[in-house]
């Protein structure tokens, strides 16, 4: 048994840099700490009992999270060997053995649920994301995620979105100035909010996106020459009318109540982006199992 090639991990390694890696490692550390000591396994097996385990997909899925397998084992503090049998992002049928692990039985069983939780959750997001991406095929519209993520798992979930073929919206509040309904209402209007931001940040003002609920708000945001206009909870007819009013050079994003049933129709109208919270907050977990070989 040998380690995996570097190529399947290239997206993983490039994504999980700096802050993203810090949050990922913190999450793995917490997940292992939540489980505490595996008193059952420690009472049955010795430290010298080396076992082999296979991770098997129990349903058709897009695989995401495989590079976490060795990472979690490293955190568990054991000597191990592993082999990944598929590539990150592969679409596989039920019954596929995706990875094999050789390590002390106590460590395999201690990390089993943490590994499967990550692998199942991230694969579920990648699988659902891929379905939305497929529905947009043939249009000019790019699928984006949102910040509707589980606390502490945002970077892992946004990574899974990339594996599924979509792109990330802002990862945190500092990546873009996004003027939402509460900002607008509290500031007294779109013009007031945008002016305040430009006064606050001057020549170094980051890109500004404005969430618009009506065609009148679209007109005001267009006059302000913001970087992107979000068309919030608009039906297809209103989206089409809004796009006709937005000048070239301002990006457009449809958002709100987007489903697999209506996303193709939205994409056909032609916004630059469509953002979907469902791909993270409502993705069903893909089902995997870990099978430890019996002693022979």
C-alpha positions in Angstrom: 0.0 0.0 0.0 1.4 3.4 -0.9 0.5 7.1 -0.8 -1.6 8.8 -3.4 -0.4 10.9 -6.3 -0.2 14.6 -5.8 -2.4 15.5 -8.7 -5.8 14.7 -7.2 -4.9 16.9 -4.3 -3.9 19.9 -6.3 -7.2 21.8 -5.9 -7.3 20.9 -2.2 -3.7 22.1 -1.6 -4.2 25.3 -3.6 -7.5 26.1 -1.9 -6.5 25.3 1.7 -3.8 28.0 2.1 -3.3 30.5 5.0 -6.6 31.3 6.7 -8.5 28.5 4.9 -6.1 25.9 6.1 -6.1 27.3 9.6 -9.9 26.9 9.8 -9.8 23.4 8.2 -7.2 22.1 10.7 -9.2 23.7 13.6 -12.3 21.9 12.5 -10.5 18.5 12.3 -9.0 19.1 15.7 -12.4 19.9 17.2 -14.1 16.9 15.5 -11.6 14.5 17.0 -11.8 16.2 20.4 -15.6 15.9 20.3 -15.3 12.1 20.1 -12.9 11.9 23.0 -11.2 8.6 23.9 -12.5 5.5 22.1 -12.7 3.4 25.2 -14.4 0.5 23.4 -11.6 0.1 20.9 -8.9 0.7 23.5 -10.4 -2.1 25.6 -10.5 -4.6 22.8 -7.4 -4.0 20.7 -3.7 -3.6 21.5 -1.6 -0.8 20.0 0.2 -3.5 17.9 -3.0 -4.7 16.2 -2.5 -3.4 12.7 -5.7 -3.4 10.6 -6.7 -2.7 7.0 -9.9 -0.7 6.3 -11.6 0.1 3.0 -13.8 3.1 2.5 -16.7 2.3 0.2 -19.3 4.5 -1.4 -22.8 3.2 -0.8 -24.4 5.3 -3.5 -23.6 7.1 -6.7 -21.8 10.3 -5.8 -19.2 12.9 -6.8 -16.2 12.4 -4.5 -15.0 15.3 -2.4 -12.8 15.3 0.7 -10.5 12.4 0.0 -7.3 14.4 0.9 -8.8 14.7 4.4 -8.3 11.0 5.0 -4.5 11.2 5.6 -4.9 14.6 7.3 -7.3 13.2 9.9 -5.1 10.2 10.5 -2.1 12.5 11.0 -4.0 14.4 13.6 -4.8 11.1 15.3 -1.0 10.7 15.8 -0.5 7.3 14.3 1.7 5.6 11.8 -0.3 4.7 8.7 -0.3 3.9 5.0 -3.1 4.8 2.7 -4.1 4.5 -0.9 -6.7 6.5 -2.8 -8.4 4.5 -5.5 -10.3 7.4 -7.2 -9.6 11.0 -7.9 -11.1 13.9 -6.2 -14.1 15.1 -8.2 -14.7 11.7 -9.8 -18.4 10.6 -10.3 -18.5 7.0 -9.0 -21.2 4.3 -8.8 -22.3 2.7 -5.5 -20.0 0.0 -4.3 -16.8 1.8 -5.4 -13.9 1.4 -2.9 -12.5 4.9 -2.8 -9.7 4.5 -0.3 -7.7 1.9 1.8 -6.0 2.5 5.1 -3.5 0.4 7.0 -3.0 1.6 10.6 -3.5 0.4 14.2 -7.1 -0.8 14.7 -7.5 1.6 17.6 -6.7 4.6 15.4 -8.8 3.5 12.5 -11.8 3.0 14.6 -11.3 6.3 16.5 -11.1 8.3 13.3 -13.8 6.3 11.4 -16.7 8.6 12.0 -14.8 11.8 11.6 -13.5 10.6 8.2 -16.9 9.5 7.0 -18.6 12.6 8.3 -16.3 14.9 6.3 -16.3 12.7 3.2 -20.0 12.2 3.2 -20.8 15.9 3.8 -18.4 17.3 1.2 -19.3 14.7 -1.4 -23.0 15.5 -0.9 -22.3 19.2 -1.6 -20.2 18.4 -4.6 -22.9 16.0 -6.0 -25.7 18.5 -5.6 -23.6 21.3 -7.0 -22.8 19.3 -10.1 -26.5 18.9 -10.8 -27.0 22.6 -10.7 -24.0 23.1 -12.9 -25.3 20.6 -15.4 -28.7 22.4 -15.5 -26.8 25.6 -16.5 -24.9 23.9 -19.3 -25.3 25.8 -22.6 -25.9 29.2 -20.9 -23.4 32.0 -20.1 -24.3 31.9 -16.4 -21.9 30.8 -13.7 -23.1 29.1 -10.5 -22.0 30.6 -7.2 -22.4 29.5 -3.6 -23.3 31.8 -0.7 -22.3 32.2 3.0 -25.2 29.9 4.0 -22.8 27.4 5.4 -22.5 25.5 8.7 -20.5 27.4 11.3 -16.9 26.3 11.3 -17.2 24.4 8.0 -17.4 27.3 5.5 -14.1 26.8 3.8 -14.5 23.0 3.6 -18.0 23.4 2.1 -16.9 26.1 -0.4 -14.0 23.8 -1.4 -16.6 21.0 -2.1 -18.5 23.5 -4.3 -15.4 24.0 -6.4 -15.1 20.2 -6.7 -18.7 20.1 -7.9 -17.8 22.5 -10.7 -19.2 25.9 -9.4 -17.4 29.0 -8.2 -17.2 30.6 -4.8 -18.9 33.9 -4.0 -17.1 35.8 -1.2 -15.7 33.5 1.5 -16.0 36.2 4.2 -17.3 39.7 4.8 -14.1 41.3 3.8 -13.8 39.9 0.3 -16.4 42.2 -1.2 -18.6 45.1 0.0 -22.1 43.7 -0.3 -24.9 46.1 0.4 -27.9 44.1 1.4 -31.5 45.1 2.3 -30.7 45.9 6.0 -27.8 48.1 5.0 -30.0 49.9 2.5 -32.9 50.4 4.9 -30.7 51.5 7.8 -28.6 53.9 5.6 -31.6 55.5 4.0 -31.2 54.1 0.5 -28.8 52.7 -2.0 -27.2 56.0 -2.9 -26.5 56.8 0.7 -25.0 53.4 1.4 -22.8 53.4 -1.6 -21.6 56.9 -1.0 -20.8 56.1 2.6 -18.7 53.1 1.5 -16.8 55.1 -1.1 -16.1 57.9 1.4 -15.0 55.4 4.0 -12.5 53.5 1.7 -11.6 56.2 -0.8 -9.4 55.2 -3.8 -8.8 51.7 -2.3 -12.6 51.0 -2.1 -13.2 47.2 -2.8 -15.8 46.1 -5.3 -19.3 46.9 -4.3 -22.3 44.7 -4.9 -25.8 45.9 -4.2 -28.8 43.7 -3.5 -31.8 45.0 -5.4 -35.4 44.0 -4.7 -37.2 46.1 -7.3 -36.6 47.5 -10.7 -36.4 51.0 -9.2 -33.6 49.8 -7.0 -31.9 48.3 -10.0 -32.0 51.7 -11.7 -30.5 53.5 -8.7 -27.7 50.9 -8.3 -27.0 51.2 -12.0 -26.7 55.0 -11.7 -24.2 54.5 -8.9 -22.0 52.4 -11.2 -21.4 49.6 -8.7 -19.4 46.5 -9.6 -22.3 44.0 -9.4 -26.0 44.1 -9.0 -27.8 41.2 -7.3 -31.4 40.6 -8.5 -33.0 39.3 -5.3 -36.0 37.0 -5.3 -37.1 38.2 -8.8 -39.1 36.0 -11.1 -37.8 35.4 -14.6 -39.8 38.2 -16.2 -38.5 40.7 -13.7 -34.9 39.4 -14.1 -35.2 39.9 -17.9 -36.5 43.5 -17.4 -33.7 44.2 -14.9 -30.9 42.9 -17.2 -32.2 45.2 -20.0 -31.7 48.2 -17.7 -28.3 47.4 -16.3 -25.4 49.0 -18.4 -22.5 47.0 -19.8 -19.6 46.8 -17.3 -21.8 46.0 -14.3 -21.9 42.4 -13.4 -25.3 40.8 -12.7 -26.3 38.0 -10.3 -29.7 36.4 -9.8 -30.3 35.1 -6.3 -33.2 33.8 -4.1 -35.6 30.9 -4.6 -33.4 29.3 -7.2 -34.1 25.5 -7.6 -33.1 22.7 -10.0 -36.5 23.2 -11.6 -36.0 26.9 -12.5 -32.3 27.5 -12.8 -32.1 26.6 -16.5 -34.8 29.2 -17.2 -32.9 31.8 -15.2 -29.6 30.9 -17.0 -31.3 31.2 -20.4 -32.1 34.9 -19.6 -28.4 35.5 -19.2 -27.2 36.9 -15.9 -23.5 36.6 -15.3 -24.0 34.6 -12.1 -26.7 32.8 -10.2 -26.1 32.2 -6.5 -27.7 29.2 -4.7 -27.7 28.7 -1.0 -29.2 25.2 -1.3 -26.0 23.6 -2.6 -24.4 24.0 0.8 -27.3 24.4 3.4 -29.5 21.7 1.9 -27.2 19.2 0.3 -27.9 15.6 1.4 -25.0 13.7 2.8 -23.5 11.1 0.5 -23.4 7.6 2.1 -20.0 5.9 2.7 -19.0 3.1 5.0 -15.7 1.9 6.4 -15.1 -1.8 6.5 -12.3 -3.2 8.7 -11.0 -6.5 7.6 -11.7 -9.3 10.1 -8.7 -11.1 11.7 -7.8 -14.2 9.8 
